[in-house]
Amino acid sequence: MRSKYEYCLFDLDGTLTDPAPGITASVAYALEKFGIEVSDRAVLNKFIGPPLVYSFKTFYGFSDDMAKQALTYYRERFSAGGIYENEIYPGIADLLRCIKSSGGRVILATSKPEEFASMILEHFGILEHFEFVAGNTLDETRPEKRQVIEHILANYPGISSENAVMVGDREYDVLAAKEFALPSIGVLFGYGSFEEHTKAGADALASDTAELRALLIEE
């Protein structure tokens, strides 16, 4: 068994875990503070992936100040319980363990603040498989996936298109990887569609963790 890549960069939400209950409840809580009621939480799934300030502005027309205040409300609800209203996808823990044990180096690349991301990985018992956790900061200095990957490359200058891959469930992961000439794998068990990934130019697609494993590990 051998890892096909020296560096495997993973998105978190929708790739390693299904965070929908906690994220949508926290978004709904923030929107309620502005008098906006959401009857069907499923419509808030579009908040999973992109930066939250961007999402509040794009999906609800919030101004910069409103979006920043909405983020504060969101984090209030998220840190109080939403962070753990989450489930790890079947097979992910074993996949990460196998990548590491077979020579791969596992790195997290998330738009979620690093503090929250580490807590989630620890909660599911998979933090030990990651040698580096890269994400946004609580003061929003790295909200975009492009900035997160740039941060990783600053710490790992040896990463290249020949030895690394970005794995994620949304177009933001694919497009950010392309910006740095990194190959990408789009997972279809998260919140991005086949059409979204193909339009963004994902190099490969995985419909489940078994297919993802075959793309990352030579048995």
C-alpha positions in Angstrom: 0.0 0.0 0.0 1.4 3.4 -1.0 0.0 6.9 -1.0 -0.1 8.3 -4.6 0.7 11.8 -3.4 3.3 13.0 -0.9 0.8 15.8 0.2 -2.9 15.3 0.4 -4.8 18.6 1.1 -8.3 18.1 2.4 -11.2 20.4 2.7 -13.3 19.9 5.9 -17.0 20.7 5.5 -18.7 18.4 3.0 -15.5 16.4 2.4 -14.5 14.9 5.7 -17.7 15.6 7.6 -21.3 16.4 6.9 -21.8 19.7 8.9 -25.2 20.6 7.6 -27.2 20.5 10.9 -24.8 22.8 12.8 -24.1 25.2 10.0 -27.7 25.7 8.8 -28.9 26.1 12.4 -26.3 28.7 13.1 -27.1 30.6 9.8 -30.8 30.5 10.6 -30.0 31.8 14.1 -28.0 34.7 12.6 -30.7 35.5 10.0 -33.4 35.5 12.8 -31.5 38.4 14.4 -32.2 40.4 11.3 -35.9 39.4 11.2 -35.5 36.8 8.5 -37.2 33.5 9.1 -36.2 30.4 7.2 -38.8 27.6 7.1 -36.7 25.0 5.2 -33.2 24.7 6.5 -32.2 22.8 3.4 -32.1 26.1 1.5 -29.2 27.1 3.7 -27.0 24.3 2.5 -25.5 26.8 0.0 -23.7 28.3 3.0 -21.6 25.2 3.2 -18.3 25.8 1.5 -17.9 29.5 0.6 -16.8 32.1 3.2 -19.7 33.1 5.4 -19.4 36.9 5.0 -19.5 36.4 1.3 -22.5 34.2 1.6 -24.5 36.6 3.7 -23.8 39.3 1.2 -24.4 37.2 -1.8 -27.5 35.2 -0.8 -29.3 37.8 1.4 -27.9 41.1 0.1 -26.3 42.1 3.4 -24.0 45.1 3.5 -20.4 44.6 4.7 -21.3 45.7 8.2 -24.4 43.5 8.3 -22.5 40.5 7.0 -19.9 41.0 9.7 -22.5 41.3 12.4 -24.2 38.2 11.0 -20.9 36.3 11.3 -20.7 37.3 14.9 -24.2 35.9 15.5 -23.4 32.8 13.6 -20.3 32.1 15.7 -22.4 32.7 18.8 -24.7 29.8 17.9 -22.0 27.7 16.3 -19.6 27.8 19.3 -22.4 27.0 21.7 -23.2 23.7 20.1 -23.4 23.9 16.3 -19.8 22.9 16.0 -20.6 19.3 17.0 -23.9 19.0 15.2 -21.8 17.2 12.6 -21.0 13.7 11.4 -17.9 12.2 9.9 -18.4 10.5 6.6 -18.1 6.6 6.6 -14.6 5.5 5.7 -12.9 8.8 6.2 -11.0 8.0 9.4 -9.6 4.8 7.9 -8.7 6.6 4.7 -6.7 9.3 6.5 -5.0 6.7 8.7 -4.0 4.7 5.6 -2.6 7.8 3.7 -0.4 8.7 6.6 0.8 5.1 7.3 1.6 4.6 3.6 3.8 7.6 3.3 1.4 10.5 2.6 1.3 13.8 4.5 -2.2 15.0 5.4 -3.0 18.7 5.5 -6.3 20.4 6.2 -7.3 23.3 3.9 -10.5 24.8 5.2 -12.2 28.2 5.1 -13.4 27.5 8.7 -11.4 29.2 11.4 -8.5 27.0 12.5 -9.6 27.0 16.1 -13.0 25.5 15.2 -11.5 23.1 12.6 -9.0 21.6 15.1 -11.8 21.1 17.6 -13.9 19.2 15.1 -11.0 17.0 14.0 -10.3 16.3 17.7 -13.9 15.5 18.3 -14.0 12.8 15.6 -10.6 11.4 16.7 -8.8 12.3 13.4 -6.7 15.3 14.4 -3.7 13.0 14.9 -3.6 12.2 11.2 -3.0 15.8 10.2 0.4 17.3 10.4 -0.8 20.8 9.6 -4.2 22.5 10.0 -4.7 25.5 7.8 -7.8 27.6 7.7 -9.3 31.0 8.2 -8.6 33.1 11.3 -11.1 34.4 13.8 -10.4 37.9 12.6 -11.1 36.8 9.0 -7.6 37.3 7.5 -7.9 34.1 5.3 -11.6 33.7 4.4 -10.9 32.4 0.9 -9.7 28.9 0.0 -7.1 30.5 -2.3 -5.6 32.3 0.8 -5.6 29.1 2.8 -3.7 27.2 0.1 -1.3 30.2 -0.2 -0.7 29.9 3.6 0.0 26.2 3.2 2.5 26.7 0.4 4.3 29.3 2.5 4.8 26.6 5.2 5.5 23.8 2.7 7.5 25.3 -0.2 8.1 21.7 -1.5 4.5 21.2 -2.5 4.1 21.1 -6.3 1.8 19.9 -9.0 3.8 16.7 -9.1 3.5 15.6 -5.5 0.2 17.1 -4.1 -3.5 17.0 -4.6 -6.5 19.1 -3.3 -9.6 17.1 -2.2 -12.8 19.1 -1.8 -16.6 19.1 -2.4 -17.1 22.5 -3.9 -15.9 24.5 -6.9 -14.0 26.8 -4.5 -11.6 23.9 -3.7 -11.1 23.1 -7.4 -10.6 26.7 -8.5 -8.2 27.6 -5.7 -6.1 24.5 -6.5 -6.0 25.5 -10.1 -4.7 28.9 -9.1 -1.6 27.2 -7.8 -1.4 24.6 -10.5 -2.4 21.8 -8.1 -4.5 18.8 -9.3 -7.8 18.4 -7.6 -10.3 15.7 -6.8 -14.0 16.6 -6.4 -16.0 14.5 -4.0 -19.7 14.1 -4.9 -20.9 12.9 -1.5 -20.6 16.5 -0.2 -22.5 19.6 -1.4 -21.1 20.2 -4.9 -22.8 18.7 -7.9 -21.2 16.8 -10.8 -21.9 19.9 -13.0 -20.2 22.2 -10.5 -17.1 20.2 -10.4 -16.8 19.5 -14.1 -17.3 23.2 -14.9 -14.6 24.2 -12.4 -12.3 21.7 -14.0 -11.7 19.0 -11.3 -9.1 16.5 -12.5 -11.0 13.5 -11.0 -14.3 12.8 -9.2 -15.2 10.4 -6.4 -18.8 9.5 -5.7 -18.0 7.8 -2.4 -15.0 7.3 0.0 -14.2 4.0 -1.7 -13.6 5.8 -5.0 -11.7 8.5 -3.2 -9.5 5.9 -1.6 -8.7 4.3 -5.0 -7.6 7.8 -6.3 -5.3 8.4 -3.4 -3.8 5.0 -2.4 -2.2 2.3 -4.4 -3.2 -0.9 -2.6 
